[in-house]
């Protein structure tokens, strides 16, 4: 069973590490602001859904560390690359339609890399 007080301390550490407010953290993980407030105040215990949303939104957070305090935070083995700035002159106009391909990947295809591009010119790369 989780110690609620220690869990809230670890959750606050995650929020502080990313320089988030409770509101922005709630928005990023997809829960209501009151959920964060109630967990941090000790009024409510975190649900499994809540914990999974934190882990999905912040891959550097280890489940075992968040739940039991054992392990590392941040988990540096899950950090693939820091955001990289791209000079604005090298950014081309975004493509407005999906290009047609001659073949559709088979169900045996594996994802090699996922790249997320942000409007500010930075990107993150994830390797599953």
Buried (B, 14 or more C-beta within 10 A) or exposed (E): EBEBEEBBEBBBBBBEEBEBEBEBBBBBBEBEBEBBBBBBEEEBEBEEEBBEBBBEBBEBBBEEBBBBBEEEBBBEEEEEEEEEEBEEEEEEEEEEEEEEEEEEEEEEEEEEEEEEEEEEBEBBEBEE
